[in-house]
Amino acid sequence: MSVAFGCNLVVAAASDLLPLEKPLASSISSCSIRFTFGASGMLAEQIRHGADYDVFLAANQKYIDDLIGAGSVDPSSKTLYATGRLGLYSNKSIQWKDLQSVKTLAIANPQHAPYGLAAKQALESQGLWHELQQRIVYGENVRQAFRFAATGNADAAIVAWSLVKDRGASLVPSEWHAPIVQSGAIPKRSRDPEGARKLLRFLLSAEGQKLLAQHGLFPAPSPLQTPPASPVR
């Protein structure tokens, strides 16, 4: 079943949502959706400086809250749509217990990538950060960090579970890092705020939540925050 509504949207999306690009677009009929993927912090800066995105799907609600504070997004549209998890990936069969012996470990840059920050927190929680810090290579986002490991330029990578769940990766315990609460909102410069609002509502629908789960994301904290049908004026 697909959701029918007419819209033409440009979506700024965290890189962990890359596997959802085609499934999400094909699940929404009569709607043209184009995605720009990147680290949440970098996309947030673009929006802060006036980028013409219709929807922002961040990997951490902090970036939505910051943009609300800056007056760059509609606060009534804030939507908690999923929770992310970390995965440890290696094409060399490296497991967590082997990390002390790796020559290089890839993570996304913690300065602007929520999954990079969570990876750092996980390493800190297990007493490995200081030992491995000089061996870490940073990707601009989780997609680049994953590529480092996939191509053999890093021994392993700690990235979004959504990118590696079907690649023999291991799920990192969620208690090792702060929750990765994924949030979306509508930038004030959106050219189609009604279409954008419908997309956010789709993500919270039973069909949307099923789609997210199929691609490695977990439910957002309950209760789900659903944007109103129309902007608050």
C-alpha positions as CSV (number, residue, x, y, z in Angstrom):
1,M,0.0,0.0,0.0
2,S,1.3,3.5,-0.8
3,V,0.3,6.8,0.5
4,A,-1.1,9.2,-2.1
5,F,-0.5,12.9,-2.0
6,G,1.0,15.3,-4.5
7,C,4.2,17.0,-3.5
8,N,7.7,17.9,-4.7
9,L,10.2,17.7,-1.9
10,V,13.9,18.1,-1.4
11,V,14.9,16.3,1.8
12,A,18.1,16.8,3.7
13,A,18.7,13.5,5.4
14,A,21.3,12.0,7.7
15,S,23.6,9.5,6.0
16,D,22.2,6.5,8.0
17,L,19.0,6.9,6.0
18,L,20.7,6.2,2.7
19,P,19.2,2.6,2.4
20,L,15.8,4.2,2.7
21,E,16.1,6.5,-0.3
22,K,14.5,4.3,-2.9
23,P,12.1,2.4,-0.6
24,L,10.8,5.7,0.9
25,A,10.4,7.4,-2.4
26,S,8.6,4.4,-3.9
27,S,6.3,4.1,-0.9
28,I,4.8,7.5,-1.5
29,S,2.8,7.9,-4.7
30,S,2.3,11.2,-6.5
31,C,5.3,12.7,-4.7
32,S,8.6,13.6,-6.2
33,I,11.3,13.3,-3.5
34,R,15.0,14.1,-3.9
35,F,17.4,13.4,-1.2
36,T,20.7,15.1,-0.1
37,F,22.6,13.0,2.4
38,G,25.2,14.1,4.8
39,A,26.3,14.5,8.4
40,S,23.4,16.0,10.4
41,G,25.6,18.8,11.7
42,M,26.7,19.8,8.3
43,L,23.1,19.7,6.9
44,A,21.9,21.8,9.9
45,E,24.5,24.4,9.1
46,Q,23.3,24.6,5.5
47,I,19.7,25.1,6.7
48,R,20.9,27.7,9.2
49,H,22.4,29.6,6.3
50,G,19.3,29.4,4.2
51,A,19.5,26.2,2.2
52,D,16.2,25.5,0.4
53,Y,15.3,22.1,1.9
54,D,11.7,21.1,2.4
55,V,12.4,18.5,5.2
56,F,15.3,17.9,7.5
57,L,15.7,14.4,8.8
58,A,18.5,14.5,11.4
59,A,20.1,11.6,13.2
60,N,19.9,13.5,16.5
61,Q,17.2,15.7,17.8
62,K,19.8,18.2,19.1
63,Y,20.2,19.6,15.6
64,I,16.5,20.1,15.3
65,D,16.4,21.8,18.7
66,D,19.3,24.1,17.7
67,L,17.6,25.1,14.5
68,I,14.3,25.8,16.4
69,G,16.3,28.1,18.7
70,A,17.8,29.8,15.7
71,G,14.4,30.3,14.1
72,S,15.3,28.2,11.1
73,V,12.7,25.5,11.3
74,D,9.0,25.3,12.2
75,P,8.9,24.2,15.9
76,S,5.4,22.7,15.5
77,S,6.8,20.3,12.9
78,K,9.4,18.6,15.2
79,T,8.9,14.8,14.8
80,L,10.8,12.0,16.6
81,Y,10.6,9.3,14.0
82,A,13.1,6.6,15.1
83,T,16.0,5.6,17.3
84,G,19.3,4.7,15.7
85,R,21.8,2.0,16.8
86,L,25.5,1.4,16.1
87,G,27.0,-1.5,14.3
88,L,30.6,-2.7,14.2
89,Y,31.5,-3.7,10.6
90,S,34.6,-5.2,9.2
91,N,35.4,-7.2,6.1
92,K,38.2,-8.8,8.1
93,S,35.8,-10.5,10.6
94,I,37.0,-8.3,13.4
95,Q,34.8,-8.3,16.5
96,W,34.6,-5.9,19.4
97,K,37.1,-8.1,21.4
98,D,39.6,-7.6,18.6
99,L,39.5,-3.8,18.5
100,Q,42.6,-3.4,20.6
101,S,44.7,-5.0,17.8
102,V,43.4,-3.0,14.9
103,K,45.7,-0.7,13.0
104,T,42.9,1.6,11.9
105,L,39.3,2.1,13.0
106,A,36.8,4.3,11.1
107,I,34.1,6.4,12.7
108,A,32.2,9.5,11.5
109,N,33.5,12.8,12.8
110,P,32.0,13.3,16.3
111,Q,32.0,17.0,15.8
112,H,29.1,17.0,13.4
113,A,27.9,13.4,13.0
114,P,25.7,11.9,15.7
115,Y,26.8,8.3,15.0
116,G,30.4,9.4,15.3
117,L,29.7,10.9,18.7
118,A,27.9,7.7,19.8
119,A,30.8,5.6,18.5
120,K,33.2,7.7,20.6
121,Q,30.9,7.3,23.6
122,A,30.8,3.5,23.1
123,L,34.6,3.3,23.0
124,E,34.9,5.5,26.1
125,S,32.4,3.3,28.0
126,Q,34.5,0.3,27.2
127,G,37.8,2.0,28.1
128,L,39.1,1.9,24.6
129,W,39.0,5.5,23.4
130,H,42.4,6.7,24.7
131,E,44.1,3.5,23.5
132,L,42.6,3.7,20.0
133,Q,42.4,7.4,19.5
134,Q,45.6,7.7,17.4
135,R,44.4,4.9,15.2
136,I,41.0,6.3,14.3
137,V,40.3,7.7,10.9
138,Y,37.3,10.0,10.5
139,G,34.7,10.1,7.8
140,E,32.7,13.2,7.1
141,N,29.6,11.0,7.8
142,V,28.8,7.4,8.6
143,R,28.6,6.5,4.9
144,Q,32.2,7.6,4.3
145,A,33.4,5.8,7.5
146,F,31.7,2.6,6.3
147,R,33.4,2.9,2.9
148,F,36.8,3.2,4.6
149,A,36.2,-0.3,6.1
150,A,34.4,-1.7,3.1
151,T,37.4,-0.9,0.8
152,G,40.0,-2.1,3.3
153,N,41.3,1.3,4.1
154,A,40.3,0.8,7.7
155,D,40.3,-2.5,9.5
156,A,36.8,-1.9,11.0
157,A,34.2,0.8,11.3
158,I,31.6,1.7,14.0
159,V,28.8,3.2,12.0
160,A,25.0,3.2,11.7
161,W,23.4,-0.2,12.1
162,S,21.1,0.7,9.1
163,L,24.2,0.7,6.8
164,V,25.7,-2.6,7.9
165,K,23.0,-4.8,9.3
166,D,23.0,-7.1,6.3
167,R,26.8,-7.2,5.9
168,G,27.8,-9.4,8.8
169,A,28.1,-6.6,11.3
170,S,27.5,-6.9,15.1
171,L,25.0,-4.7,16.9
172,V,26.7,-2.5,19.6
173,P,24.8,-2.5,22.9
174,S,22.7,0.6,23.2
175,E,23.7,1.2,26.9
176,W,27.2,2.0,25.7
177,H,26.2,5.4,24.4
178,A,23.5,8.1,24.7
179,P,20.3,7.3,22.7
180,I,20.5,8.3,19.1
181,V,17.0,9.8,18.9
182,Q,16.3,10.7,15.2
183,S,14.2,13.7,14.6
184,G,12.8,15.6,11.6
185,A,11.4,19.1,11.0
186,I,10.3,21.5,8.3
187,P,12.7,24.4,7.5
188,K,11.1,27.8,7.4
189,R,12.2,28.1,3.8
190,S,10.4,25.0,2.7
191,R,8.5,25.6,-0.6
192,D,6.0,22.8,0.2
193,P,5.4,22.8,3.9
194,E,2.1,20.8,3.6
195,G,3.8,18.1,1.5
196,A,6.7,18.1,4.0
197,R,4.3,17.7,6.9
198,K,2.6,14.7,5.2
199,L,6.0,13.1,4.7
200,L,6.8,13.4,8.4
201,R,3.4,12.0,9.3
202,F,4.0,9.1,6.9
203,L,7.2,8.2,8.8
204,L,5.1,7.8,12.0
205,S,2.4,5.8,10.3
206,A,2.3,2.0,10.8
207,E,3.6,1.6,7.2
208,G,6.4,4.1,7.7
209,Q,7.5,2.6,11.0
210,K,7.6,-0.8,9.4
211,L,9.7,0.5,6.6
212,L,12.2,2.1,9.1
213,A,12.4,-1.1,11.1
214,Q,13.1,-3.2,7.9
215,H,16.1,-1.0,7.3
216,G,17.7,-1.1,10.7
217,L,16.1,1.6,12.7
218,F,14.2,1.2,16.0
219,P,11.2,3.0,17.5
220,A,11.5,6.5,18.8
221,P,10.9,7.2,22.4
222,S,7.2,6.8,23.2
223,P,4.9,8.6,22.6
224,L,5.7,9.4,19.0
225,Q,5.6,13.2,18.4
226,T,3.2,13.8,15.5
227,P,3.1,17.2,13.8
228,P,-0.3,18.8,13.5
229,A,-2.1,18.5,10.2
230,S,-1.6,22.2,9.5
231,P,1.0,24.6,10.7
232,V,0.3,26.4,13.9
233,R,-0.2,30.1,13.1
